[in-house]
């Protein structure tokens, strides 16, 4: 029995770093999943708001308004989203496309990840074919 003295301490010190890294990986995947959900929702909401307007400048303002109001809500995973609005097909029967991109800072989990992740989502909302546009 005397040959096994300290083996539990050695096993514990070898096991803990692996458990910490596994936990950090699980937290990072959860943060990325939450950011993906936020970005998908934001892109869809902005595209829908833009599709309900009657002119391209109003559509652009409506889409950006959705992003501005979303920043008041709690979005932990994606605090500063970037958005581009594609209005090239803004005509009756056309569509509005919105692309939302978010930089997810994985380093805030306390483990030095090699890089931050970027999450991107694109949503397209059709315009009514018989709507009068200005």
LOTIDREN-310996 format. One line per field, with one value per atom (N, C-alpha, C, CB): chain; atom name; residue number from 1; x, y, z. Coordinates in steps of 0.05 Angstrom, whole numbers, plus 5000, padded with zeros to 4 digits. Glycine has a CB too. Example, Ala and Ser with C-alpha at 12.3 -4.5 7.8 and 13.67 -1.06 7.14 Angstrom:
! LOTIDREN-310996
cadena	[A;A;A;A;A;A;A;A] .
atomo	[N;CA;C;CB;N;CA;C;CB] .
num	[1;1;1;1;2;2;2;2] .
X	[5264;5246;5264;5226;5257;5273;5258;5282] .
Y	[4886;4910;4934;4911;4955;4979;5001;4988] .
Z	[5156;5156;5156;5181;5142;5143;5157;5114] .
//
This chain:
! LOTIDREN-310996
cadena	[A;A;A;A;A;A;A;A;A;A;A;A;A;A;A;A;A;A;A;A;A;A;A;A;A;A;A;A;A;A;A;A;A;A;A;A;A;A;A;A;A;A;A;A;A;A;A;A;A;A;A;A;A;A;A;A;A;A;A;A;A;A;A;A;A;A;A;A;A;A;A;A;A;A;A;A;A;A;A;A;A;A;A;A;A;A;A;A;A;A;A;A;A;A;A;A;A;A;A;A;A;A;A;A;A;A;A;A;A;A;A;A;A;A;A;A;A;A;A;A;A;A;A;A;A;A;A;A;A;A;A;A;A;A;A;A;A;A;A;A;A;A;A;A;A;A;A;A;A;A;A;A;A;A;A;A;A;A;A;A;A;A;A;A;A;A;A;A;A;A;A;A;A;A;A;A;A;A;A;A;A;A;A;A;A;A;A;A;A;A;A;A;A;A;A;A;A;A;A;A;A;A;A;A;A;A;A;A;A;A;A;A;A;A;A;A;A;A;A;A;A;A;A;A;A;A;A;A;A;A;A;A;A;A;A;A;A;A;A;A;A;A;A;A;A;A;A;A;A;A;A;A;A;A;A;A;A;A;A;A;A;A;A;A;A;A;A;A;A;A;A;A;A;A;A;A;A;A;A;A;A;A;A;A;A;A;A;A;A;A;A;A;A;A;A;A;A;A;A;A;A;A;A;A;A;A;A;A;A;A;A;A;A;A;A;A;A;A;A;A;A;A;A;A;A;A;A;A;A;A;A;A;A;A;A;A;A;A;A;A;A;A;A;A;A;A;A;A;A;A;A;A;A;A;A;A;A;A;A;A;A;A;A;A;A;A;A;A;A;A;A;A;A;A;A;A;A;A;A;A;A;A;A;A;A;A;A;A;A;A;A;A;A;A;A;A;A;A;A;A;A;A;A;A;A;A;A;A;A;A;A;A;A;A;A;A;A;A;A;A;A;A;A;A;A;A;A;A;A;A;A;A;A;A;A;A;A;A;A;A;A;A;A;A;A;A;A;A;A;A;A;A;A;A;A;A;A;A;A;A;A;A;A;A;A;A;A;A;A;A;A;A;A;A;A;A;A;A;A;A;A;A;A;A;A;A;A;A;A;A;A;A;A;A;A;A;A;A;A;A;A;A;A;A;A;A;A;A;A;A;A;A;A;A;A;A;A;A;A;A;A;A;A;A;A;A;A;A;A;A;A;A;A;A;A;A] .
atomo	[N;CA;C;CB;N;CA;C;CB;N;CA;C;CB;N;CA;C;CB;N;CA;C;CB;N;CA;C;CB;N;CA;C;CB;N;CA;C;CB;N;CA;C;CB;N;CA;C;CB;N;CA;C;CB;N;CA;C;CB;N;CA;C;CB;N;CA;C;CB;N;CA;C;CB;N;CA;C;CB;N;CA;C;CB;N;CA;C;CB;N;CA;C;CB;N;CA;C;CB;N;CA;C;CB;N;CA;C;CB;N;CA;C;CB;N;CA;C;CB;N;CA;C;CB;N;CA;C;CB;N;CA;C;CB;N;CA;C;CB;N;CA;C;CB;N;CA;C;CB;N;CA;C;CB;N;CA;C;CB;N;CA;C;CB;N;CA;C;CB;N;CA;C;CB;N;CA;C;CB;N;CA;C;CB;N;CA;C;CB;N;CA;C;CB;N;CA;C;CB;N;CA;C;CB;N;CA;C;CB;N;CA;C;CB;N;CA;C;CB;N;CA;C;CB;N;CA;C;CB;N;CA;C;CB;N;CA;C;CB;N;CA;C;CB;N;CA;C;CB;N;CA;C;CB;N;CA;C;CB;N;CA;C;CB;N;CA;C;CB;N;CA;C;CB;N;CA;C;CB;N;CA;C;CB;N;CA;C;CB;N;CA;C;CB;N;CA;C;CB;N;CA;C;CB;N;CA;C;CB;N;CA;C;CB;N;CA;C;CB;N;CA;C;CB;N;CA;C;CB;N;CA;C;CB;N;CA;C;CB;N;CA;C;CB;N;CA;C;CB;N;CA;C;CB;N;CA;C;CB;N;CA;C;CB;N;CA;C;CB;N;CA;C;CB;N;CA;C;CB;N;CA;C;CB;N;CA;C;CB;N;CA;C;CB;N;CA;C;CB;N;CA;C;CB;N;CA;C;CB;N;CA;C;CB;N;CA;C;CB;N;CA;C;CB;N;CA;C;CB;N;CA;C;CB;N;CA;C;CB;N;CA;C;CB;N;CA;C;CB;N;CA;C;CB;N;CA;C;CB;N;CA;C;CB;N;CA;C;CB;N;CA;C;CB;N;CA;C;CB;N;CA;C;CB;N;CA;C;CB;N;CA;C;CB;N;CA;C;CB;N;CA;C;CB;N;CA;C;CB;N;CA;C;CB;N;CA;C;CB;N;CA;C;CB;N;CA;C;CB;N;CA;C;CB;N;CA;C;CB;N;CA;C;CB;N;CA;C;CB;N;CA;C;CB;N;CA;C;CB;N;CA;C;CB;N;CA;C;CB;N;CA;C;CB;N;CA;C;CB;N;CA;C;CB;N;CA;C;CB;N;CA;C;CB;N;CA;C;CB;N;CA;C;CB;N;CA;C;CB;N;CA;C;CB;N;CA;C;CB;N;CA;C;CB;N;CA;C;CB;N;CA;C;CB;N;CA;C;CB;N;CA;C;CB;N;CA;C;CB;N;CA;C;CB;N;CA;C;CB;N;CA;C;CB;N;CA;C;CB] .
num	[1;1;1;1;2;2;2;2;3;3;3;3;4;4;4;4;5;5;5;5;6;6;6;6;7;7;7;7;8;8;8;8;9;9;9;9;10;10;10;10;11;11;11;11;12;12;12;12;13;13;13;13;14;14;14;14;15;15;15;15;16;16;16;16;17;17;17;17;18;18;18;18;19;19;19;19;20;20;20;20;21;21;21;21;22;22;22;22;23;23;23;23;24;24;24;24;25;25;25;25;26;26;26;26;27;27;27;27;28;28;28;28;29;29;29;29;30;30;30;30;31;31;31;31;32;32;32;32;33;33;33;33;34;34;34;34;35;35;35;35;36;36;36;36;37;37;37;37;38;38;38;38;39;39;39;39;40;40;40;40;41;41;41;41;42;42;42;42;43;43;43;43;44;44;44;44;45;45;45;45;46;46;46;46;47;47;47;47;48;48;48;48;49;49;49;49;50;50;50;50;51;51;51;51;52;52;52;52;53;53;53;53;54;54;54;54;55;55;55;55;56;56;56;56;57;57;57;57;58;58;58;58;59;59;59;59;60;60;60;60;61;61;61;61;62;62;62;62;63;63;63;63;64;64;64;64;65;65;65;65;66;66;66;66;67;67;67;67;68;68;68;68;69;69;69;69;70;70;70;70;71;71;71;71;72;72;72;72;73;73;73;73;74;74;74;74;75;75;75;75;76;76;76;76;77;77;77;77;78;78;78;78;79;79;79;79;80;80;80;80;81;81;81;81;82;82;82;82;83;83;83;83;84;84;84;84;85;85;85;85;86;86;86;86;87;87;87;87;88;88;88;88;89;89;89;89;90;90;90;90;91;91;91;91;92;92;92;92;93;93;93;93;94;94;94;94;95;95;95;95;96;96;96;96;97;97;97;97;98;98;98;98;99;99;99;99;100;100;100;100;101;101;101;101;102;102;102;102;103;103;103;103;104;104;104;104;105;105;105;105;106;106;106;106;107;107;107;107;108;108;108;108;109;109;109;109;110;110;110;110;111;111;111;111;112;112;112;112;113;113;113;113;114;114;114;114;115;115;115;115;116;116;116;116;117;117;117;117;118;118;118;118;119;119;119;119;120;120;120;120;121;121;121;121;122;122;122;122;123;123;123;123;124;124;124;124;125;125;125;125;126;126;126;126;127;127;127;127;128;128;128;128;129;129;129;129;130;130;130;130;131;131;131;131;132;132;132;132;133;133;133;133;134;134;134;134] .
X	[5016;5000;5017;4982;5040;5056;5065;5081;5065;5072;5051;5078;5027;5006;5001;4980;5018;5015;5017;5036;4998;4999;4988;5026;4980;4969;4943;4966;4927;4901;4906;4883;4925;4932;4942;4953;4959;4970;4948;4991;4930;4908;4889;4892;4885;4868;4881;4863;4906;4919;4921;4947;4921;4921;4893;4933;4873;4845;4832;4829;4839;4826;4830;4838;4854;4856;4838;4885;4836;4819;4790;4823;4781;4753;4748;4747;4767;4763;4761;4787;4778;4777;4751;4801;4742;4716;4693;4712;4693;4673;4674;4676;4698;4700;4690;4730;4695;4686;4655;4698;4644;4614;4602;4605;4614;4605;4608;4620;4630;4634;4613;4662;4608;4587;4560;4586;4554;4528;4527;4525;4549;4549;4546;4576;4559;4556;4527;4576;4515;4488;4469;4479;4473;4456;4460;4463;4485;4491;4478;4521;4478;4466;4436;4471;4424;4395;4389;4385;4405;4401;4403;4421;4424;4429;4407;4456;4398;4376;4350;4370;4344;4320;4322;4315;4345;4349;4347;4375;4359;4358;4329;4376;4315;4287;4270;4275;4272;4256;4262;4262;4288;4295;4285;4326;4287;4277;4247;4285;4233;4204;4196;4192;4209;4202;4207;4218;4229;4235;4215;4264;4205;4186;4159;4184;4153;4126;4125;4119;4148;4148;4141;4176;4139;4130;4153;4107;4176;4198;4224;4198;4244;4271;4283;4290;4282;4293;4278;4292;4252;4237;4244;4206;4249;4257;4284;4258;4303;4329;4327;4348;4311;4308;4294;4292;4274;4259;4277;4235;4294;4312;4332;4327;4343;4362;4349;4377;4323;4308;4305;4281;4301;4299;4325;4292;4347;4373;4376;4396;4368;4371;4354;4364;4329;4312;4321;4283;4334;4343;4366;4351;4381;4404;4394;4422;4369;4358;4351;4334;4345;4339;4365;4323;4362;4386;4394;4380;4417;4429;4457;4428;4461;4487;4507;4484;4498;4517;4525;4506;4508;4513;4506;4496;4523;4516;4518;4534;4536;4540;4538;4568;4513;4510;4515;4482;4525;4529;4508;4559;4497;4476;4479;4449;4474;4472;4445;4495;4433;4407;4409;4387;4400;4401;4373;4409;4372;4346;4347;4341;4364;4366;4341;4390;4326;4301;4277;4301;4279;4256;4237;4266;4219;4199;4176;4210;4152;4130;4138;4105;4134;4141;4170;4135;4186;4214;4218;4230;4241;4247;4267;4257;4268;4288;4305;4274;4331;4350;4365;4369;4368;4384;4404;4365;4429;4450;4460;4474;4459;4468;4493;4445;4514;4538;4545;4562;4555;4562;4588;4539;4605;4630;4625;4653;4629;4625;4652;4612;4655;4680;4681;4683;4695;4698;4717;4707;4734;4754;4741;4774;4716;4703;4695;4679;4698;4692;4714;4688;4736;4758;4780;4747;4775;4795;4806;4783;4832;4842;4838;4872;4816;4811;4829;4781;4837;4856;4844;4865;4817;4805;4776;4808;4765;4736;4722;4729;4696;4680;4662;4664;4656;4636;4613;4650;4589;4564;4550;4547;4539;4527;4500;4546;4480;4455;4443;4435;4429;4416;4387;4430;4370;4341;4330;4327;4311;4298;4268;4305;4257;4228;4216;4220;4196;4185;4167;4168;4166;4148;4122;4161;4100;4075;4075;4051;4066;4067;4048;4061;4027;4007;4008;3979;4030;4033;4042;4052;4031;4040;4064;4017;4086;4110;4115;4135;4129;4136;4165;4132] .
Y	[4976;5000;5025;5000;5024;5049;5058;5044;5042;5050;5067;5026;5068;5083;5110;5067;5118;5144;5167;5146;5185;5209;5204;5218;5179;5174;5188;5144;5191;5205;5235;5203;5247;5275;5278;5285;5260;5261;5257;5239;5238;5234;5259;5209;5271;5294;5317;5303;5322;5344;5339;5349;5314;5309;5310;5281;5306;5305;5333;5288;5351;5377;5394;5392;5397;5413;5403;5414;5377;5366;5373;5336;5371;5378;5407;5370;5424;5453;5460;5469;5448;5453;5442;5440;5419;5409;5427;5380;5437;5456;5482;5462;5492;5516;5511;5525;5488;5482;5480;5455;5469;5467;5495;5450;5512;5540;5555;5554;5551;5565;5556;5559;5530;5521;5532;5490;5534;5546;5575;5543;5590;5618;5622;5631;5604;5606;5599;5587;5580;5573;5596;5548;5609;5632;5655;5641;5660;5681;5675;5685;5650;5642;5647;5612;5641;5646;5675;5633;5691;5720;5732;5734;5724;5734;5726;5725;5701;5692;5708;5662;5712;5727;5756;5726;5768;5796;5799;5806;5781;5783;5780;5762;5761;5757;5781;5732;5792;5815;5839;5821;5844;5867;5864;5871;5841;5836;5840;5808;5829;5832;5861;5815;5876;5904;5920;5916;5914;5928;5921;5921;5897;5889;5901;5859;5912;5924;5953;5920;5965;5994;5998;6006;6024;6030;6042;6049;6048;6059;6047;6090;6049;6038;6053;6040;6080;6093;6085;6123;6082;6074;6045;6075;6028;6000;6000;5984;6016;6017;6026;6035;6047;6058;6038;6085;6024;6005;5982;5993;5972;5950;5959;5940;5983;5993;6000;6018;6007;6012;5987;6024;5964;5938;5933;5915;5938;5933;5952;5936;5977;5997;5989;6025;5980;5972;5946;5970;5929;5903;5908;5884;5929;5934;5942;5956;5951;5956;5931;5974;5910;5884;5870;5866;5851;5836;5816;5823;5821;5802;5798;5813;5778;5773;5763;5754;5746;5733;5752;5708;5770;5787;5816;5777;5829;5856;5878;5864;5874;5894;5882;5907;5877;5865;5886;5854;5876;5892;5883;5890;5902;5894;5908;5901;5893;5905;5898;5895;5917;5914;5915;5935;5894;5893;5901;5865;5924;5934;5935;5962;5919;5920;5908;5904;5891;5880;5892;5849;5917;5930;5940;5953;5923;5929;5909;5926;5915;5896;5868;5906;5848;5821;5814;5815;5834;5830;5821;5856;5827;5819;5838;5790;5837;5851;5830;5871;5834;5815;5830;5802;5818;5830;5810;5838;5819;5802;5814;5801;5798;5807;5790;5803;5804;5791;5800;5798;5781;5786;5774;5776;5789;5778;5768;5799;5743;5731;5729;5702;5743;5743;5719;5769;5698;5674;5678;5651;5698;5702;5710;5723;5720;5729;5705;5746;5681;5657;5651;5633;5665;5661;5642;5650;5630;5612;5625;5583;5627;5641;5625;5647;5629;5616;5630;5617;5616;5628;5650;5606;5650;5672;5674;5666;5697;5701;5690;5731;5684;5672;5693;5648;5689;5707;5690;5722;5701;5687;5705;5681;5693;5708;5695;5710;5712;5701;5720;5698;5707;5722;5715;5717;5735;5731;5747;5739;5735;5748;5748;5733;5772;5775;5785;5794;5771;5780;5804;5757;5820;5843;5834;5867;5846;5839;5847;5853;5830;5836;5859;5812;5864;5884;5909;5873;5912;5935;5959;5928;5982;6007;6017;6028;6021;6031;6059;6013;6074;6101;6103;6120] .
Z	[5000;5000;5000;5023;5010;5012;4984;5029;4963;4937;4923;4920;4934;4921;4935;4921;4953;4967;4947;4989;4948;4931;4903;4929;4897;4870;4865;4866;4886;4882;4876;4908;4889;4883;4855;4904;4846;4819;4799;4816;4803;4785;4784;4793;4807;4808;4792;4837;4796;4782;4752;4793;4744;4715;4703;4709;4719;4709;4708;4727;4727;4728;4703;4752;4692;4667;4644;4658;4642;4621;4626;4618;4651;4657;4653;4686;4660;4657;4627;4670;4610;4582;4569;4568;4579;4569;4576;4580;4600;4609;4593;4639;4588;4571;4543;4571;4532;4505;4504;4495;4525;4526;4529;4550;4545;4548;4522;4570;4507;4482;4461;4471;4460;4442;4449;4441;4474;4483;4475;4513;4479;4471;4441;4481;4425;4396;4388;4383;4401;4395;4401;4410;4423;4431;4411;4460;4403;4384;4357;4381;4349;4323;4324;4317;4347;4350;4349;4376;4363;4364;4336;4382;4321;4294;4275;4284;4276;4259;4264;4264;4290;4297;4287;4327;4292;4284;4254;4295;4239;4210;4200;4197;4211;4202;4209;4215;4234;4242;4225;4272;4219;4202;4174;4202;4163;4135;4134;4125;4154;4155;4158;4178;4175;4179;4154;4202;4140;4115;4093;4106;4093;4071;4075;4071;4098;4102;4095;4131;4087;4081;4051;4087;4044;4017;3999;4018;4011;3995;4005;3996;3988;3995;4019;3971;4020;4044;4070;4040;4068;4091;4099;4086;4080;4085;4099;4060;4090;4102;4131;4086;4135;4162;4180;4161;4170;4186;4195;4171;4177;4183;4205;4158;4201;4221;4247;4210;4246;4270;4287;4264;4274;4288;4303;4268;4290;4304;4327;4284;4323;4345;4369;4335;4364;4387;4399;4377;4383;4395;4414;4373;4410;4428;4456;4417;4458;4484;4499;4482;4483;4495;4504;4476;4520;4530;4509;4557;4497;4478;4488;4448;4505;4517;4497;4539;4479;4461;4437;4450;4430;4407;4413;4382;4428;4436;4414;4459;4395;4374;4346;4377;4337;4310;4288;4307;4266;4242;4221;4230;4206;4188;4161;4200;4140;4113;4101;4094;4087;4076;4045;4086;4032;4002;3991;3992;3979;3968;3938;3979;3925;3896;3883;3887;3897;3885;3899;3888;3908;3921;3900;3940;3892;3872;3877;3842;3866;3871;3861;3856;3879;3873;3878;3844;3886;3893;3921;3888;3932;3960;3972;3960;3998;4014;4028;4035;4026;4040;4061;4019;4084;4106;4115;4129;4118;4129;4155;4108;4176;4202;4210;4224;4219;4227;4255;4207;4271;4298;4306;4317;4319;4330;4358;4329;4363;4389;4403;4387;4425;4440;4459;4456;4450;4466;4489;4449;4488;4509;4535;4500;4534;4559;4577;4553;4567;4583;4603;4565;4602;4621;4611;4646;4588;4576;4551;4570;4547;4524;4498;4528;4485;4459;4438;4451;4418;4398;4382;4380;4378;4362;4370;4332;4363;4367;4343;4371;4346;4325;4313;4335;4288;4274;4266;4249;4272;4265;4245;4291;4224;4202;4195;4178;4190;4181;4160;4205;4141;4119;4119;4091;4117;4116;4092;4142;4078;4055;4060;4029;4057;4059;4033;4083;4022;3997;4000;3984;3978;3977;3963;3962;3970;3958;3928;3972;3910;3882;3874;3866;3889;3882;3900;3883;3915;3933;3917;3956;3922;3909;3925;3909;3911;3923;3914;3916;3931;3923;3914;3947] .
//
